[in-house]
Amino acid sequence: MKHIVIGSRGSDLALWQANFVQSELEKLGCSVEIKIIKTQGDRIQHLSFDKLEGKGFFTKEIEDALLNGSIDLAVHSHKDLETTPPKSLTIACVSERANPADLLLIRKDSLDTSQKWNLKVEANVGTSSARRKSQLLNYRADATVTDLRGNVPTRIDKLRQGHYDAILLAKAGVDRLELDLSEFHAEVLDPTEFIPAPAQGVLGLQIRETDHELAGIMQKMNSPKTAQRIELERKVLNLLDGGCQLPLGVYCDENDHLYVSFAKGVNEKCIHLDYSVTNFEGMAEKVISDLHK
């Protein structure tokens, strides 16, 4: 029986993800333990992402633990991973994709059914994502966007306390935590209109390249079609040399239709592109060419 040490952040969502992977590995006959690792993104809660140094705010320390051998497997929200992985590490498995949409969670006293997404005029919306800020302001220029950090329950508590009229979250994370949101209005944003982050809703399972035994086990859990779609999404991000601070949404749906939203800055106009993908080879390069026209 192979014993596997999983490295995970300590948030409720990260632990849900790690426990999910643990359960799947145990079904394959492995013994598994979870080791919690605190990342830069966890330690520094008072700054927005664009004020943090470098990239990989939620992954670097976990990847370091993989490299030094203190863990065997890292479970990441794939959208948090840098598109250029550290040397000698590899993504051995990606999960099936959960709902990729963003969720606009609105206080019921901030509803206005005459407005787009049922959000009142001049609402204060919480998010620290440049992508979400740019797209929100393109559709609702009247809104004010205020930085919002913390894990999912913390963000929802801040909404509950009245610090915001609404907040933006990934629906997949809310679904995984099975949170009771009945006191709010939950508006699921169409991912073909409000474009998700590359690989949103997908887990990336990372190992050392030299761990061939674990790589073989991981293949039994891998979703090849999801991997192909998110590879395209993330290649667009890579070619733009982007990270969390880039106002970029890229989503390839189950029909291989590709949707892109890009802005040069949070307050700049978004460029929207969409394609029917018949050949994944060279598709990301075509997107970049079209964005630069």
C-alpha positions in Angstrom: 0.0 0.0 0.0 1.4 3.4 -1.0 1.4 6.1 1.7 0.8 9.6 0.4 1.2 12.9 2.2 -1.1 15.6 0.8 -0.1 19.3 1.2 -3.0 21.7 1.5 -3.8 25.2 2.6 -5.8 25.3 5.8 -9.0 27.1 4.6 -12.3 25.3 4.7 -12.4 25.1 0.9 -8.8 23.9 0.5 -9.4 21.2 3.2 -12.6 20.1 1.4 -10.5 19.7 -1.8 -7.8 17.8 0.0 -10.3 15.5 1.8 -12.0 14.8 -1.5 -8.7 13.7 -3.1 -7.9 11.7 0.0 -11.2 9.8 -0.3 -10.5 9.1 -4.0 -7.0 7.9 -3.3 -8.2 5.6 -0.5 -10.7 4.0 -2.9 -7.6 3.1 -5.0 -6.0 1.4 -2.0 -3.6 4.2 -0.8 -3.1 5.3 2.8 -3.3 9.1 3.0 -2.6 11.9 5.4 -3.0 15.7 5.0 -0.4 18.3 6.1 -1.5 21.9 6.3 0.8 24.5 4.9 0.4 28.3 5.2 1.0 30.3 2.1 1.8 34.0 1.5 -1.8 34.6 0.4 -3.0 33.1 3.7 -0.6 35.1 5.9 -1.1 38.5 4.3 -4.8 39.4 4.4 -4.8 43.2 4.5 -3.4 43.7 1.0 -5.1 43.2 -2.4 -3.5 40.7 -4.8 -1.9 43.5 -6.9 0.0 44.6 -3.8 1.6 41.2 -3.1 5.0 40.3 -4.4 5.3 38.1 -7.5 2.9 35.3 -8.4 1.8 32.0 -6.8 0.4 33.6 -3.6 -1.4 30.5 -2.7 0.9 27.8 -4.1 4.6 28.6 -3.6 5.1 27.3 -0.1 3.2 24.1 -1.0 5.3 23.6 -4.1 8.5 24.1 -2.0 7.2 21.3 0.4 6.9 19.1 -2.7 10.4 19.9 -3.8 12.0 19.2 -0.4 10.1 15.9 -0.1 8.0 16.8 3.0 4.8 16.1 1.0 4.1 13.9 -1.9 1.1 15.5 -3.5 -0.2 19.1 -3.6 -3.9 19.7 -4.2 -4.5 23.2 -5.7 -7.4 25.2 -7.1 -6.0 25.0 -10.6 -6.7 28.6 -11.3 -4.2 29.6 -8.6 -1.3 27.9 -10.2 1.3 29.7 -12.2 1.3 28.8 -15.9 5.0 28.1 -15.9 5.5 25.3 -13.2 8.6 25.0 -11.1 11.2 22.8 -12.6 10.8 19.1 -11.6 7.1 19.4 -10.7 4.2 18.4 -12.8 0.4 18.3 -12.8 -0.3 14.6 -12.8 -4.1 14.8 -12.7 -6.9 17.3 -13.2 -10.4 16.8 -11.8 -13.7 16.9 -13.7 -14.8 20.5 -13.8 -17.3 21.8 -11.2 -19.6 24.7 -12.1 -17.2 27.3 -13.6 -19.5 30.3 -13.0 -19.0 33.2 -10.7 -21.7 33.9 -8.1 -22.9 37.4 -7.3 -24.2 37.1 -3.7 -26.5 40.1 -2.9 -28.0 41.3 0.4 -31.8 41.2 0.0 -32.0 44.9 1.0 -29.7 45.7 -2.0 -31.9 44.0 -4.7 -33.5 45.9 -7.6 -35.2 43.6 -10.1 -35.2 46.4 -12.7 -31.4 46.3 -12.9 -28.9 43.9 -14.5 -28.3 40.9 -12.2 -31.0 42.3 -9.8 -28.3 44.5 -8.2 -29.3 48.0 -7.0 -27.8 51.1 -8.6 -24.5 52.3 -7.2 -24.0 49.1 -5.2 -20.8 48.5 -3.3 -19.4 45.1 -4.5 -16.6 43.2 -2.8 -13.9 41.4 -4.7 -10.1 41.5 -5.0 -10.0 39.9 -8.4 -8.9 42.2 -11.3 -10.8 40.0 -13.7 -14.1 40.3 -11.7 -13.6 44.0 -11.1 -13.1 44.8 -14.8 -16.0 42.7 -16.1 -18.3 44.0 -13.3 -17.5 47.6 -14.2 -18.0 46.9 -17.9 -21.5 45.7 -17.3 -22.4 47.9 -14.3 -20.3 51.1 -14.5 -22.4 52.6 -11.7 -21.1 50.1 -9.1 -18.3 50.7 -6.7 -15.8 47.9 -6.3 -14.1 47.4 -2.9 -11.3 45.0 -2.1 -12.4 41.8 -0.3 -10.0 39.2 1.1 -10.3 36.1 3.3 -11.6 32.6 2.9 -15.1 32.0 1.6 -16.9 31.9 5.0 -15.1 35.1 6.0 -16.1 36.9 2.9 -19.7 35.9 3.3 -19.6 37.1 7.0 -18.4 40.5 5.8 -21.4 40.7 3.4 -23.7 39.6 6.3 -22.3 42.4 8.5 -23.2 45.0 5.8 -19.7 45.9 4.7 -20.8 45.4 1.1 -24.1 45.3 -0.9 -22.9 42.2 -2.8 -19.8 40.1 -3.2 -18.4 38.0 -6.1 -17.3 34.4 -5.4 -16.6 31.2 -7.4 -19.8 29.1 -7.4 -17.7 25.9 -7.3 -16.3 26.8 -3.9 -19.6 27.8 -2.5 -21.1 24.5 -3.7 -18.3 22.4 -2.3 -18.8 23.9 1.1 -22.6 23.4 1.0 -23.1 26.8 2.7 -26.6 28.0 3.6 -27.1 31.2 1.6 -30.8 31.6 2.0 -30.5 35.0 3.7 -29.0 36.4 0.4 -30.0 36.5 -3.2 -27.6 34.3 -5.2 -27.2 35.4 -8.9 -25.3 32.8 -10.9 -23.5 34.7 -13.7 -23.6 33.1 -17.1 -20.0 32.0 -17.7 -20.3 32.8 -21.4 -21.0 36.4 -20.5 -19.1 37.0 -17.3 -16.1 34.9 -18.2 -14.4 32.8 -15.5 -10.7 32.6 -14.7 -8.7 30.0 -16.7 -9.3 26.6 -15.1 -11.9 27.9 -12.6 -13.8 24.9 -11.0 -10.9 22.5 -11.6 -8.5 20.9 -9.1 -4.9 20.5 -10.1 -3.0 17.6 -8.5 0.8 18.2 -8.5 3.6 15.8 -7.9 7.4 15.5 -8.4 8.2 14.4 -12.0 10.4 11.6 -10.6 7.5 10.0 -8.6 6.4 7.6 -11.4 4.5 5.3 -9.0 2.2 8.1 -7.9 1.9 9.4 -11.5 0.5 6.0 -12.4 -2.1 6.2 -9.6 -3.0 9.8 -10.6 -3.8 8.8 -14.1 -6.7 6.7 -12.8 -8.3 9.9 -11.5 -7.5 12.2 -14.4 -10.0 13.9 -16.7 -8.3 14.1 -20.2 -10.9 16.3 -21.8 -11.0 18.8 -18.9 -7.2 18.8 -19.1 -7.2 19.7 -22.8 -9.7 22.5 -22.3 -8.0 24.1 -19.4 -4.6 23.7 -21.0 -5.9 26.0 -23.8 -7.3 28.5 -21.2 -4.1 28.6 -19.3 -2.0 28.9 -22.4 -3.8 32.2 -23.3 -2.9 33.4 -19.7 0.7 32.2 -20.2 1.1 34.0 -23.5 -0.2 37.2 -21.9 2.3 36.7 -19.1 -0.5 37.0 -16.6 -1.4 36.1 -13.1 -4.0 36.9 -10.5 -3.6 40.6 -11.3 -4.5 40.3 -15.0 -8.1 41.3 -16.0 -8.5 38.1 -18.1 -11.3 35.6 -18.3 -10.9 32.5 -20.5 -13.5 29.6 -20.6 -13.7 26.6 -23.0 -17.1 24.9 -22.5 -18.1 21.3 -22.9 -18.9 22.0 -26.6 -15.4 23.3 -27.1 -16.6 26.9 -27.5 -14.1 29.3 -26.3 -15.0 32.6 -24.6 -12.4 35.3 -23.7 -12.7 38.7 -21.9 -9.6 40.9 -21.6 -8.8 44.4 -20.5 -5.5 46.2 -20.3 -6.5 47.5 -16.9 -9.3 47.2 -14.4 -11.0 50.4 -15.5 -10.4 49.8 -19.2 -13.0 48.5 -21.7 -13.1 44.7 -21.9 -12.5 43.0 -25.3 -14.8 40.0 -25.7 -14.0 37.2 -28.2 -15.5 33.8 -28.8 -14.6 30.9 -31.0 -15.7 27.4 -32.0 -12.6 25.4 -31.4 -12.0 22.7 -34.0 -8.3 22.4 -33.5 -6.7 23.1 -30.1 -3.3 23.4 -31.6 -2.4 27.0 -32.3 -5.7 28.3 -30.8 -4.2 30.2 -27.9 -1.8 32.0 -30.4 -4.8 33.0 -32.5 -6.5 34.5 -29.4 -3.4 36.6 -28.6 -3.2 37.7 -32.2 -6.8 38.8 -32.2 -6.4 40.6 -28.9 -3.5 42.6 -30.3 -5.4 43.7 -33.4 
